[in-house]
Amino acid sequence: MNTMPLPPASSRPVLEVRDLVTHFPTRAGVVKAVDGVSFTVHAGKTLCIVGESGSGKSVTARSILQIVDEPGHIVSGAMILHWPDGRSTDIAQLRNRSRAIRDIRGRDIAMIFQEPMSSLSPVHTVGDQITEVLRLHLKLSKAAARARCIELLGQVEIPNPDKAIDRYTFEFSGGMRQRVMIAMSLACNPMLLIADEPTTALDVTTQAEILALIRKLQDQHGMAVMFITHDMGVVAEIADEVVVMYHGRVVETGSVDTIFHNATHDYTRRLIGSVLKLEQKAEIRLARAPLDDAAPPVLEVHNLTMQFGAGKNPFKALDNVSLIVKPGETLGIVGESGSGKTTLGRCLMGVYRPSGGQILYRRADGTTMDVLQADKPSLKAYQRDIRMVFQDPVGSLNPRMTVAQIIGEPLYVNNIAKGRALDDRVAELLERVGLNPDWRERYPHAFSGGQRQRIGIARAVALSPRVIVADEATSALDVSLRAQMLDLMMELQDRLGLSYVFISHDIGVIRYMCDRVAVMYRGRIVETGAAGQVCDAPTHAYTQALLSAIPRPDPRARRMHERFRYVA
């Protein structure tokens, strides 16, 4: 430790990372996850670390707290933590299980993880989990810790904190669970808050609230924030400084304005270009002939209702929903978490049986069937014609099946192809989605997230469907992969004559890909119209609120502080 004169708080470094190297030894050789990374985080400032999956962002954050998963380990470098009284410590020199590093974790440096459900205990109340931190680091009595916990839950705007303290994490929504994580991380007033993709799984309005909350608490406590994300819109909205990582290295560092308006590295420019691409209509859509308005719809939904639970107060997930899907069109379904988007998609797929209403499907021969009244053979034929692409490209693929088995299963089960014909068809489908057919005997773990989503799309189109329901099909992907995947889906649409029902909470994706949009709020459709009209000139107050919460990828046009909440 050493002592030095204190610089002004606004310029005082809280953490200096110098030439950090973290390796993961594997049977195939050493993976250099972090390879000579350097940056400084200042008090009261937000440093954003950006880059695609695999760039080393999260490993850098975990290295700072000495919580790198084995067999990963810090090879070299310095991570100097500066206290306000002038003391400093090189965290890299501390053993990962020593008392010294355990004292720093949670007290001086706190971390918010990406997925609050796996980071919080499901068998302990939120109060127990937060008071444990307070009693461990601040040595508070049980009563004092409980009082402080209620105060923290109130600070992060959780309703009725005196009652919420005794609830379990599964009783909270995703946004509320993330607020609990923030309350826990702020319990000891840390000098540095590390936020690792804390808003990735949240819809835009919840994301805006979480970002505003972090900013407010940062201003109150003067803490430094290190924010890890691949969302350039979020970076533009909150960052003071930006570090761009690629394959374990820092390729560019600068002020947020410099990075967005005067980037020098090709990778940075490509990253920003991918975001700006989603700010407008896709070129493929612009080149298409207009849809035939006179063509009869392929799907018609009339007054669809879906209730969960019995008794006096069942939960109404869908409330008299009506819409149409035309041949060859992409209908976007947009709304917050809990608006009924996914429930609608599952009703269309026949996974849920609605409580009331009609789903009319017009077959290729022009005859119409009511899906909810159909017999088993008709329903089986319908489910061959309407297929689904899922949100999670990892969870939706069986890890024990090869890619050939995954893609070929629908063809085999429906007695469409077997043996050599099946193998040839799988190879053709892989080629169609831009993957090497020679990879078909590999397992899903051997592929990246973007490649796994291509496998999911190949499986969806295997039966030559007429309609595909895509449920948040690109939300788990990096922004550069997102545009690629949307372009691939539109190319397949033109080639195969597909209609899409595209469910998303990302207005950028909706604007880029969709012909028409239906906006959902609490189980009802509140606005429908052409994608350009709804995204650029919405008429309903809820749609306007939704759009006002979207961060724009330009630090000179920050607007989240001007957004407004919709109150029904």
N, C-alpha and C positions, 0 to 999 in steps of 0.2 A: 504493500500500500504506500501511497505518497500523497502529499498535500501541495496544493497550488492555489494561486489567487483566483477568485471566482469571477468569470466573465458575466456580462449581463444575462438574465434568464432567457431572453429571446434568442440569444446566439449560443447558449451553453449546450455543449454536446452531452447527451445522456448515455449514448452507446456508440462506440467506435468499433466497427468490424474491419479488420485488416488482414487481407490475404488468407481468408478462411478456406480451408480444404477439408472436405468430408468425403470419405470413400466407403463403398459397399463392396467387399470382396465376394465374388461369386465363382462358381465352377468354370464359367466361361471367361473369367478375368475380372479385373477391378473396374467397377462403375464409379466414375468420378462425378458424383451427384452435385457437389459444390467444388468448384475448381478455381480458387484464387479470388474469392469475392471480397470486395471492400466497399463500405459506405458508412455514413454517419447519420444518426438520428438525433435531432435537436429538441430541447424542451419546448412544449407548446406547439410543435409542428407535426405535420403528417407526412411520412415518407411512404409512398406506394411502391411495392415491388411487383412488377408485372412480367408476364411471359406465359407461354402455353404450358399445358400439362407436360411434366418431365423436364422443365427448365431448371428445377432446383430451388424454387421459391419456398416450398414448405419445409424441405430439408434444411435450408438456411435458418428458418424460424426455429425448428426443433433443435438445431445445433446450438443456438443461443441459450436455450434452456437446458441443454445437455439431456435431451429426451429422444435422441435419434434411435430408431428401432435397430436392434441387432440384426446382422453383424456389422451394421454401419458404425463408423467411429470418426471422430475429428482427428485428422492427421497432423495439421499444422495451422498456424495463424493465431491472431489475437482478437479477443472480444472484450474491450475495456469498458466497464460500467462506471460512470461517474456519479457520485452522490452530491447533493446540493452543498454539503459542508466541505467539499474539496477532495474527499477521499476517492480513490479509484481502485478497482480490482479487475484483473484479467480473468474472465469467466472460463476461458479455454484452459487455464491452469488448474481449475478445480476438478476433483474427481466427480463423476456423474452421480454417485450415491453419497457424497459427503454431506455433512451437516451444513456446510457453507453454501452449497448450491441449493439445498432444500430450503434454506432460509430466504434465498433470493427469489425462488419460484413462488409466485402468488403474492409475495409481499412487495418486492421491488420491481419485478417484471411479471406481468400477468398475461395470459393468453386466452383468446376466444377461438374455439375450434370451429371447423366448417359444419359439422353435423352435431347439433346439440343433443339429439336423442342418444347417440352412442357415447357422448362425452359426459352425460349426466346419468346418475344411478337411477334405474327404474324402481328400486325397492326401498329407497329412502325419500322422505319428503324434501322439497326444495329447501325448506328451512333448515333441516338437518345438514344438508350439504353445504350451505353457505355459512352456518354457524360453526361448522367444523374448521373452515378456513380462518374465521375470526378468532376462535379459541386457540388454534395452533400458532398463529403468527402474532396476534395482539394480546394473547393471554387474558381475554375477557372472561368474566363470569358468565354462567349460563343465561342469566336474566339479561345482562348487558348485551350479550351476543344476539339474543333474540330481538331485543329492541333495535339494535343496529341493523339486523337483517330486515326487519319490517321497514325501516327507514330506507334501506337500499332498494327494496322491491318497489317502494313508492317513487324513488328517484328515477327508476327505469320505466315508470308509468304502467306498472301492473295494477289493474283495478283491485280494490279491497285487499291491500297487502297483508292486513292482519289476519285474513282468512286464507289468502293464497299461500302463506308461509307453511301451512299444514297440508297442502295438496301435493300430489305426486306429478312427475314430469309428463306422464301419459295423459293427464287431465288438461294439459295446455296445448295450444296450437303451435305450429312451427315457429311463428314470429314471437310468441310469448316465451317459448323455451329458449330462444336466442336472447331474449331480455333477461331471463334468469341467469344465463351464462355471463352476460355483461355485468349483472349485479354481483355475481360471484367474483369476477375478475377485478371489479373495482372495490371490493370489500376492504382492502388494506391501503387504498389510495396509492397505487403503484406509480413509479416514475415513468415506466414504459408499458404501454399496452400493445401486444402483438395480436392482430386480428387476421386469422388465416381463412380467407374466403368466407366471411361470416354471413354474407347475404346471398350466396349462390343459389341456395334452394328456396329462396323466398320470392314472392311475387313483388311487382314494382312498388306498390303502395307500402307494403310491409318493409321492403328494403329501404325506401325513402325515410320511413319512421326510424329504423335502426341507425341509418347514417346520420340523421339529424340528432338522434340521442347521443351517439358517440361524440359528435362535434360539441354538443352542449356540455357534456360531462368533461370533455377535454378542456374547454374554455374555463369551466369552474375549477378544475384541479391543476391546470397547467401541465398535464402529462404529455409526453411524447407518444405518438401513435405510429406503429409500423403496420401498414395495411397491405395484405397480400391478396391479389385478385387477378383475374384475366379479363375483367370487364372494363374496357377503356372508358366507357361512359361514367362509371363510378370514379375512376382515376381523375377524369376531367373535373368532376364535381367536388372532390374532397382533398386532392393532393396539393402539397406545397412543393415537394421534391419527388422525382420519379427515378427508380432504378429499373432498367430493362434487362431481363435475364434470358439467356438462350443456351441450352445444353450445358448448364452448370456454371456459365460465365456471365459476367456483367458486360453487355455490349454497348450500353449507353447510359449516362447519368445526366440529369439536368433539372432545371425548374420545370414545373408542369407546362408552362407556356412554351418553353423552348422545345420540349419533347413533342408537343402537338403541332406547333407551327414552324419549327425549324429543326426537325430531326435529321441527324446525319447518317445513321446506320440504316442499311437496307431492311434489316429485320424489323426495326421500329416502324419504318415507313409502311412496310407490309402489314404490320399489326394494326396500325391506324387506318390504313386503306380498307382492310377487311370490315372494320366497324362502319366507316363512311359508306361502304357499299350497301350495307343494310339500312341506310337512311333513305333509300330510294327504291323504285320498282326495279325488279330484275330485268336484265336485257332480254332474256328468253320470253318473259311475259309481254314486253313491249313489242317484240317481233311477231307475236301471234295475231292471227285474225280474230276479230271480236267473236264472242260466244253467240250461238244462235238462241236468241231470246224466245223464239217460238218452239224450240225443242222441249218436249215434256220432261219433267224432272225424273232423275233416276231414283231419288229418295224424297219422300214427303213425310214430314212429321207433323201431326195434328194434336194439339192440346195434351202433350205428353206430361204425365205426372208420375213422380217416384217418391214414395214415402218409406222411411226406415223407422222401425219400432212400432209398437202397438199402443193401445190405451188412448187416453184423452189428448195427449200432446205428442203425436208422432212427428218426426223431423221430415219436413218436405224438401227433399234435395232438388226436385224438379217441379215447377209449378206452372202448368199449362204452357209448355214450350212448343212452339210451332216454327218450322223452317222447311226450306226445300234445298236440294242439292241437284244442280243441273249436270248433264253429261259433259265431261271434260273440264269442269270448273273446280277451283279450290275455294272452299268455304272455310274461313277462319272463325274459330270460336275462342273468344278472349274474355278474360275476367280474372279476379283475384282467386286465391286458394279458398275453397269452400263455396264457390259460385255455382257449382254443379256441372262444370265442363267435363270432367272425367266420368261422372255418372251418366251424362248424356252419351258420351262415346261408348260406354259399356252397355247401355240400353240398345244402341244401334247395332252393336256386335252380337246381341243376344245373351250377353253374360248376365245381365240383370233383367228380370221381368218387371216392366213398369206397372204401377198401380192403376193407370188409366191412360186413355188416349190411343192414337194409332201411329204405326210406322208402316207406310206403304212403299213397297219396292217394285219398280218397273223392270221386269226381266228384259233380256236382250231381244226376245221375240215380241215385245210390246205388251204382253199380259202383265197384270198387276196382282200382287199378293199382299195381304195384311200380315206382317211378320208376327204380330202378337196372337193371331188366330191360326197360324200355319201348322200343318201336321209335320211329323218328324222328317219324312223325305224332303218336303219343301224347305224346311228350316235348314237341313243339311246342305241342300243346293244353294240356299241363300248365304250360308256361312262360307261357302267356297267363293262366292262372288264378292264378299265384303271381308277384308282382312285388316290386320292392325300392325302398326309399328309402335313399339313401346318406348317410354322415356329413358329407361335405364338399359344401355347396351350391354352391361355386365350381368345384371340380374335376370334379363329376359332370355339369355342363352344358357343352355344346360352345360355346365363345365365338364361333364363326363361324356359328352357326345362330340364327335369330330364335326367340323364345319360341313362335310358332306352329309352326315346324318341329320344335322340340324336343318339344312336347306331341303334335303330330300324327304324328310319325314312327311310333310303335307302331301307330296306326290305319291309316296308309298301307301300312306293310310287311305287315300282316296282311290287307290288302284289305278293311278294314271301312268305310272312308270315303275319298272323294276329292273334289277340287274344292270346290264351295260347301258340300256336306254336311260335309266335313272342317273347313272354316273355322268353320261354325256349331257343330260339336262342340267345337272348341278354345275358342271364346268361352264356351260353356256350362261347360266344365271350369274355365276361369279364374275365372268367376263363382262356381263352387262352392267354390273355395279362397280366395275373398275378394279377388281381384285384378280390376282394371278390364280388360274384354275389349278395350278400345281400345289397350291396351299390347302387344298380341300381335305387332306388327311390330318391337318393340324387341329389342335383344340383351341377354344376361345381365348385362353390366357396368353396365347402366343401372338395375339393381335392387339393393336392400339385401340383406344376408345372409338375413334373415327372408323377404323376398319371393322370393329364389331357392329357398329350401327349399319354399315354397308351389308354385313351378313344378315342383320335383322330385316333390312329392306329386300334383300334377295329372297329370303324366306317368305316375306309378305307377297311378293309378286309371282312366286313359284306357280300358283294355281291360276294365273292369268285373271286376276280379279277385275271387277269393274269399279269398285270403290275401296279406298284405303282410308282408315281412321288412324291418324298420326297423333298420338297423345304426348305432347311435349317432346317430340322426336329429336330435337336438336338442343334442348336446354342443358344437357349434360356435357356438351361439346365446347371446345375452345372456339373463339369467334372466327378464326380463319377456317376451321373445319366446318363451322356452321354454314357459311356461305357455300362451300363445296357441296355439302350434303343437300342443301336446298336446291342447288343447280342440278344435282343428280336426280332428285325427285321430280323436278320439272321436265328434265329430258325424258325420263321414264314415262311421265304423264303424256307427253306428246307422242312417244313411240307406241305406247300401249293403250292410249285412249282412256286413261284413268280419271276418275273424280277423286278429290281429296276432301276429307273433313279434317282440318288442321287445327288441333287444340293447342293453345299456347298462352303464356302470360307476357310474351315478348312482342310488343307492338312493332318493333323493327322487323322481326321475322314475318309478322302478319302483313305489313306494308310491302315487304319485298316479294312475297310469294302469292298472296291471296287475291282472288278476284272480288269476292264479297266478304263481309265480316258481320258476325252476330256477336253483340256484347252481352255477357251474362252477369247478373248481380243477384245473389241470394236465390238462385233457382229459376229466375225469370230472364227472358231476353228483353233488354231495355232499349236496344237500338240495333237496327240492321241496315246495311247499305253497301255501296261500292267501297272497296278498301281505301281508295284515295280520299273519298268524301269523309268516311268515318275517322280515318287517321289524321286528316288535316283540318277538317271543319266539323267536328262532332256536334250533335244537337242536344244530346242528353247530358245532364250535369254529371252523372256518374262517369261517363266516357271522358268528359273534360277533366275530371279529377284524376282518372287513370293516366291520361296523357301528361298531365302536369307533374306526375311523380317520376316520369322517365328521365334519367340523367342524359344530357346531350354530350356527345364526344367532342366538346370544345370548352376549354377552361374559361374562355372569354364570354361564354353564354350560360353561365351557371344560373339555374333557375329553381332549384329544389326548395330554396327558402321562400319562393313565391307560390309554391303549390298550395292547393286547397283540398280539404277533406270533404267527401260527399256524405251528407247526413240525410238518410231517407225520411 
